[in-house]
Amino acid sequence: YQTITLSATGWKLISVIPKDELFQDLGVIKHFNIATYSVMFSILGLFLIIFFTRILKPIKAIIGFMKSYPQVGSDQRFHMVYNNEIDSLGANLNKMLDDIDALSTQIQSTQKRIYEVEITKKQMEITAFRNQINPHFLYNTLECIRAIALFHEAQEIANITASLSNMFRYSVKGNNFVAIEDEISHVKEYAKIINLRFMGRIQIIIEADKDLLNLKALKMMLQPIVENAVFHGLEKKIDNGIVKVQVNKTKNNHVEYVIQDNGYGIEKKKLEELLQHLRHTEDLAYSEKNTALGIGLINIYRRLKLFYSSTAEMTIESEPHIGTKVIITFPENLQMIGMEEK
């Protein structure tokens, strides 16, 4: 109801509007407002759900992973579910953990190699102490024998004594790394002794790339293998025998030693045992239990791995009654980790 008093007559003008007619459109507005608020609250709820599941929950997950990582171990990685910025952060975190594990493994491997080299050096020192041999005394004795042989005009005795003296001097003096030319000279001294001992029945032929003679290489690699070929492959052979030594350069800038003989060779079963032993040579306990299987080759292979790691390799090929071939490859540039010779 609306009432207005007229000033001229004092009458009252009353306007009556039915309530249903007055509030007829308010229901529509009310329903529209309810629908609008419902949509707004739904959008807000959806935003909160998305914020919790796509942002807050992954953040809590990555924080929880970082807190639990020291207890769960280094093998665990953050599990990524959504392709968003949090997953990108998790991927970078996983990559960082992988890099840390790789670096830790490399450091442990390096420390292990250094430790094994030190053990090998200590074992060599212990062996030297056990032998109780004075090198100078042995040199002087050999030179005395050589002088007596020359006095009595026994040239062959003088020559073999001189070669033996030079070999012993080379083996006990100097650093772990020498020029390849020195290694070849050491083999030549051994060849002189073999030539005199077997009266020319066993020949040692050496072919070397002249460009490689001044390169540094691990000492005492060639002669032990040549001696192994003579002792195991050719000594009991009735016919003449040949040991061929080749020093070449490979396509990937590696030096290659090839020592091949035409002796008895190695039976397939024994060769498999030797190769199996080479694969376990880094296991000190295993090596101590299997010293009877090609100890010379085992020691050479072990020294290769200690000083050159995976950059060097040694392979053995053999056929019974045909011969044996030993191939050693190592990098042309001297690469050692914390063990360079001064």
VEXDREN-2710 file (C-alpha; in Angstrom, 1 decimal):
% VEXDREN-2710
k/r/px/py/pz
1/TYR/0.0/0.0/0.0
2/GLN/1.1/3.6/-0.8
3/THR/-0.7/6.6/0.7
4/ILE/-0.4/10.3/-0.5
5/THR/-2.3/13.2/1.1
6/LEU/-3.5/15.9/-1.3
7/SER/-2.7/19.4/0.1
8/ALA/-5.7/21.1/-1.6
9/THR/-8.5/18.9/-0.4
10/GLY/-6.9/17.0/2.4
11/TRP/-8.0/13.8/0.7
12/LYS/-5.8/10.7/0.8
13/LEU/-4.8/8.9/-2.4
14/ILE/-4.3/5.2/-1.7
15/SER/-2.5/3.0/-4.2
16/VAL/-3.0/-0.7/-3.7
17/ILE/-0.6/-3.1/-5.6
18/PRO/-1.1/-6.9/-5.2
19/LYS/1.9/-8.6/-3.5
20/ASP/2.0/-11.4/-6.1
21/GLU/2.2/-8.8/-8.8
22/LEU/4.8/-6.8/-6.9
23/PHE/7.2/-9.8/-6.3
24/GLN/6.5/-11.5/-9.5
25/ASP/10.0/-10.9/-11.0
26/LEU/11.9/-11.2/-7.7
27/GLY/11.7/-15.1/-7.9
28/VAL/13.5/-15.0/-11.2
29/ILE/16.2/-12.6/-9.8
30/LYS/16.4/-14.8/-6.7
31/HIS/16.9/-18.0/-8.7
32/PHE/19.4/-16.2/-11.0
33/ASN/21.4/-15.0/-7.9
34/ILE/21.3/-18.6/-6.5
35/ALA/22.6/-20.0/-9.7
36/THR/25.3/-17.3/-10.0
37/TYR/26.5/-18.0/-6.5
38/SER/26.4/-21.7/-7.1
39/VAL/28.6/-21.3/-10.2
40/MET/31.0/-19.0/-8.4
41/PHE/31.3/-21.4/-5.5
42/SER/31.8/-24.3/-7.9
43/ILE/34.5/-22.5/-9.7
44/LEU/36.2/-21.5/-6.4
45/GLY/35.9/-25.2/-5.2
46/LEU/37.3/-26.4/-8.5
47/PHE/40.2/-23.9/-8.3
48/LEU/40.9/-25.0/-4.7
49/ILE/40.9/-28.7/-5.8
50/ILE/43.2/-28.0/-8.7
51/PHE/45.4/-25.9/-6.5
52/PHE/45.7/-28.6/-4.0
53/THR/46.1/-31.5/-6.3
54/ARG/48.3/-29.9/-9.0
55/ILE/50.4/-27.5/-6.9
56/LEU/50.1/-27.9/-3.2
57/LYS/50.1/-31.7/-3.1
58/PRO/53.1/-32.1/-5.5
59/ILE/55.0/-29.5/-3.5
60/LYS/54.3/-31.4/-0.3
61/ALA/55.3/-34.6/-2.1
62/ILE/58.7/-33.2/-3.3
63/ILE/59.4/-31.7/0.1
64/GLY/58.6/-35.1/1.7
65/PHE/60.8/-36.9/-0.8
66/MET/63.7/-34.5/0.0
67/LYS/63.3/-35.1/3.7
68/SER/63.0/-38.9/3.4
69/TYR/65.8/-39.3/0.8
70/PRO/68.7/-39.8/3.3
71/GLN/66.7/-42.6/4.9
72/VAL/65.3/-44.4/1.8
73/GLY/68.7/-44.6/0.0
74/SER/70.2/-43.3/-3.2
75/ASP/68.3/-45.6/-5.5
76/GLN/65.0/-43.8/-4.9
77/ARG/63.8/-41.1/-7.3
78/PHE/60.9/-38.6/-7.2
79/HIS/57.8/-40.1/-9.0
80/MET/56.3/-37.6/-11.4
81/VAL/52.5/-37.7/-12.1
82/TYR/51.5/-34.3/-13.7
83/ASN/53.2/-32.6/-16.6
84/ASN/53.6/-29.2/-15.0
85/GLU/56.3/-27.0/-13.4
86/ILE/56.5/-29.2/-10.3
87/ASP/57.3/-32.2/-12.4
88/SER/59.9/-30.2/-14.3
89/LEU/61.4/-29.4/-10.9
90/GLY/61.2/-33.1/-9.9
91/ALA/62.9/-34.1/-13.2
92/ASN/65.7/-31.7/-12.6
93/LEU/66.0/-33.0/-9.0
94/ASN/66.2/-36.6/-10.3
95/LYS/68.9/-35.6/-12.8
96/MET/70.8/-33.9/-10.1
97/LEU/70.6/-37.1/-7.9
98/ASP/71.8/-39.2/-10.9
99/ASP/74.7/-36.9/-11.4
100/ILE/75.6/-37.1/-7.7
101/ASP/75.4/-40.9/-7.8
102/ALA/77.6/-41.0/-11.0
103/LEU/80.1/-38.7/-9.4
104/SER/80.1/-40.7/-6.2
105/THR/80.6/-43.9/-8.1
106/GLN/83.5/-42.4/-10.1
107/ILE/85.1/-41.1/-6.9
108/GLN/84.7/-44.5/-5.2
109/SER/86.1/-46.3/-8.3
110/THR/89.1/-43.9/-8.3
111/GLN/89.7/-44.4/-4.6
112/LYS/89.5/-48.1/-5.1
113/ARG/92.0/-48.1/-7.9
114/ILE/94.4/-45.9/-5.9
115/TYR/94.0/-48.2/-2.9
116/GLU/94.6/-51.3/-5.1
117/VAL/97.7/-49.7/-6.6
118/GLU/99.0/-49.0/-3.1
119/ILE/98.3/-52.6/-2.1
120/THR/100.1/-53.8/-5.2
121/LYS/103.1/-51.6/-4.4
122/LYS/103.2/-52.9/-0.8
123/GLN/103.0/-56.5/-2.0
124/MET/105.9/-55.8/-4.4
125/GLU/107.9/-54.3/-1.5
126/ILE/107.1/-57.3/0.7
127/THR/108.3/-59.6/-2.1
128/ALA/111.5/-57.6/-2.5
129/PHE/112.1/-57.8/1.3
130/ARG/111.5/-61.5/1.2
131/ASN/114.0/-62.0/-1.6
132/GLN/116.7/-60.1/0.3
133/ILE/118.7/-59.6/-2.9
134/ASN/121.0/-56.7/-3.2
135/PRO/120.8/-55.4/-6.8
136/HIS/124.3/-54.0/-6.8
137/PHE/125.7/-57.3/-5.6
138/LEU/123.9/-59.1/-8.4
139/TYR/125.1/-56.6/-11.0
140/ASN/128.7/-56.9/-9.8
141/THR/128.5/-60.7/-9.8
142/LEU/127.2/-60.8/-13.3
143/GLU/129.8/-58.3/-14.5
144/CYS/132.5/-60.5/-12.8
145/ILE/131.2/-63.6/-14.6
146/ARG/131.2/-61.6/-17.9
147/ALA/134.8/-60.5/-17.2
148/ILE/135.9/-64.0/-16.5
149/ALA/134.2/-65.3/-19.7
150/LEU/135.9/-62.6/-21.8
151/PHE/139.2/-63.5/-20.1
152/HIS/138.8/-67.1/-21.2
153/GLU/137.4/-65.9/-24.6
154/ALA/134.0/-67.5/-23.9
155/GLN/132.1/-64.9/-25.9
156/GLU/128.7/-66.6/-25.6
157/ILE/128.9/-66.7/-21.8
158/ALA/129.9/-63.0/-21.8
159/ASN/127.0/-62.1/-24.1
160/ILE/124.3/-64.0/-22.2
161/THR/125.6/-62.6/-18.9
162/ALA/125.5/-59.1/-20.2
163/SER/121.9/-59.6/-21.5
164/LEU/120.8/-61.0/-18.1
165/SER/122.4/-58.1/-16.3
166/ASN/120.7/-55.6/-18.5
167/MET/117.3/-57.3/-18.1
168/PHE/117.6/-57.4/-14.3
169/ARG/118.7/-53.8/-14.2
170/TYR/115.7/-52.8/-16.3
171/SER/113.2/-54.7/-14.3
172/VAL/114.2/-53.4/-10.8
173/LYS/115.0/-49.8/-11.7
174/GLY/113.0/-46.8/-13.0
175/ASN/109.4/-45.7/-12.9
176/ASN/106.2/-47.7/-13.8
177/PHE/106.1/-46.0/-17.2
178/VAL/108.9/-46.1/-19.8
179/ALA/109.3/-45.4/-23.5
180/ILE/108.1/-48.1/-25.8
181/GLU/111.6/-48.2/-27.2
182/ASP/112.9/-49.3/-23.8
183/GLU/110.4/-52.1/-23.7
184/ILE/111.5/-53.3/-27.1
185/SER/115.1/-53.2/-26.1
186/HIS/114.3/-55.3/-23.0
187/VAL/112.6/-57.9/-25.3
188/LYS/115.7/-57.9/-27.5
189/GLU/117.9/-58.7/-24.5
190/TYR/115.6/-61.6/-23.7
191/ALA/115.7/-62.7/-27.3
192/LYS/119.5/-62.9/-27.2
193/ILE/119.3/-65.3/-24.2
194/ILE/116.7/-67.4/-25.9
195/ASN/118.7/-67.6/-29.1
196/LEU/121.8/-68.8/-27.2
197/ARG/119.8/-71.2/-25.0
198/PHE/117.9/-72.9/-27.9
199/MET/120.7/-72.4/-30.5
200/GLY/118.5/-70.5/-32.9
201/ARG/115.6/-72.9/-32.8
202/ILE/113.2/-70.2/-31.3
203/GLN/113.2/-66.8/-33.0
204/ILE/111.7/-63.6/-31.7
205/ILE/110.8/-61.1/-34.4
206/ILE/109.9/-57.5/-33.5
207/GLU/108.1/-55.1/-35.8
208/ALA/107.3/-51.6/-34.3
209/ASP/106.0/-48.4/-35.7
210/LYS/108.8/-45.9/-35.4
211/ASP/106.4/-43.1/-34.6
212/LEU/105.5/-44.9/-31.3
213/LEU/109.0/-45.6/-30.0
214/ASN/109.1/-42.4/-27.8
215/LEU/105.7/-42.8/-26.3
216/LYS/105.3/-43.7/-22.6
217/ALA/103.8/-47.0/-21.8
218/LEU/103.4/-49.3/-18.8
219/LYS/106.7/-51.0/-18.0
220/MET/107.2/-54.8/-18.2
221/MET/104.3/-55.6/-20.6
222/LEU/106.0/-57.2/-23.6
223/GLN/108.8/-59.4/-22.2
224/PRO/106.6/-61.4/-19.7
225/ILE/104.2/-62.3/-22.5
226/VAL/107.0/-63.2/-24.9
227/GLU/108.5/-65.4/-22.1
228/ASN/105.1/-67.0/-21.5
229/ALA/104.9/-67.8/-25.2
230/VAL/108.3/-69.4/-25.2
231/PHE/107.8/-71.3/-22.0
232/HIS/104.3/-72.6/-22.6
233/GLY/104.0/-72.7/-26.4
234/LEU/107.4/-73.3/-28.0
235/GLU/109.9/-74.8/-25.4
236/LYS/108.5/-78.3/-25.8
237/LYS/108.0/-78.1/-29.5
238/ILE/110.3/-80.2/-31.6
239/ASP/110.1/-77.9/-34.7
240/ASN/111.4/-74.4/-34.9
241/GLY/109.2/-71.8/-33.3
242/ILE/108.6/-68.1/-33.9
243/VAL/107.3/-65.4/-31.5
244/LYS/106.2/-62.3/-33.5
245/VAL/105.9/-59.0/-31.6
246/GLN/104.1/-56.1/-33.3
247/VAL/103.6/-52.6/-32.0
248/ASN/101.0/-50.7/-34.0
249/LYS/98.8/-47.6/-33.8
250/THR/95.0/-48.2/-34.1
251/LYS/92.4/-46.0/-35.7
252/ASN/91.2/-44.6/-32.4
253/ASN/94.7/-43.4/-31.4
254/HIS/95.4/-46.4/-29.2
255/VAL/98.7/-48.3/-29.1
256/GLU/98.4/-52.0/-29.9
257/TYR/100.7/-54.8/-28.7
258/VAL/100.3/-58.1/-30.6
259/ILE/102.3/-61.1/-29.4
260/GLN/101.7/-64.2/-31.5
261/ASP/103.4/-67.6/-31.5
262/ASN/103.1/-70.8/-33.5
263/GLY/103.3/-73.1/-30.5
264/TYR/101.0/-75.6/-28.9
265/GLY/98.2/-73.2/-28.2
266/ILE/95.7/-73.4/-25.3
267/GLU/92.9/-75.9/-25.1
268/LYS/89.4/-74.4/-25.3
269/LYS/88.4/-75.3/-21.7
270/LYS/91.6/-73.9/-20.2
271/LEU/91.3/-70.8/-22.3
272/GLU/87.8/-70.2/-21.0
273/GLU/89.0/-70.6/-17.5
274/LEU/91.8/-68.1/-18.1
275/LEU/89.4/-65.6/-19.7
276/GLN/86.9/-66.1/-16.8
277/HIS/89.8/-65.4/-14.4
278/LEU/90.7/-62.2/-16.2
279/ARG/87.1/-61.0/-15.8
280/HIS/87.4/-61.5/-12.0
281/THR/90.9/-60.1/-11.7
282/GLU/89.8/-57.0/-9.9
283/ASP/88.6/-59.2/-7.0
284/LEU/91.7/-59.6/-4.8
285/ALA/90.2/-62.5/-2.9
286/TYR/89.4/-64.3/-6.2
287/SER/92.9/-63.6/-7.5
288/GLU/94.6/-65.0/-4.4
289/LYS/92.7/-68.3/-4.8
290/ASN/93.5/-68.8/-8.5
291/THR/97.1/-67.9/-8.9
292/ALA/97.8/-71.1/-10.9
293/LEU/95.9/-69.9/-13.9
294/GLY/98.3/-67.9/-16.1
295/ILE/99.7/-65.7/-13.3
296/GLY/101.9/-63.7/-15.7
297/LEU/99.0/-62.7/-17.9
298/ILE/96.8/-62.1/-14.9
299/ASN/99.3/-59.7/-13.4
300/ILE/99.7/-57.8/-16.7
301/TYR/95.9/-57.5/-17.1
302/ARG/95.6/-56.3/-13.5
303/ARG/98.3/-53.7/-13.9
304/LEU/96.6/-52.5/-17.1
305/LYS/93.3/-52.0/-15.4
306/LEU/94.8/-50.4/-12.3
307/PHE/96.7/-47.7/-14.3
308/TYR/94.5/-47.3/-17.5
309/SER/91.1/-48.4/-16.2
310/SER/88.5/-49.2/-18.9
311/THR/90.6/-47.4/-21.6
312/ALA/92.9/-50.5/-21.9
313/GLU/92.0/-54.0/-22.8
314/MET/93.7/-57.4/-23.3
315/THR/92.3/-60.2/-25.4
316/ILE/93.6/-63.8/-25.9
317/GLU/93.0/-65.9/-28.9
318/SER/94.4/-69.5/-29.2
319/GLU/93.9/-72.8/-31.0
320/PRO/95.5/-76.0/-30.1
321/HIS/98.6/-76.9/-32.2
322/ILE/98.3/-73.7/-34.1
323/GLY/99.4/-71.0/-31.7
324/THR/98.3/-68.2/-29.3
325/LYS/97.8/-64.5/-29.9
326/VAL/97.7/-61.9/-27.1
327/ILE/96.5/-58.4/-28.0
328/ILE/96.9/-55.5/-25.7
329/THR/95.5/-52.0/-26.4
330/PHE/95.9/-48.9/-24.3
331/PRO/95.6/-45.1/-25.0
332/GLU/98.3/-43.3/-26.8
333/ASN/98.3/-40.4/-24.3
334/LEU/99.3/-41.4/-20.7
335/GLN/96.1/-41.1/-18.6
336/MET/96.2/-42.0/-15.0
337/ILE/94.1/-40.6/-12.1
338/GLY/96.2/-39.3/-9.3
339/MET/99.1/-41.7/-10.1
340/GLU/101.3/-39.9/-12.6
341/GLU/105.0/-40.6/-12.4
342/LYS/107.1/-37.6/-11.7
END
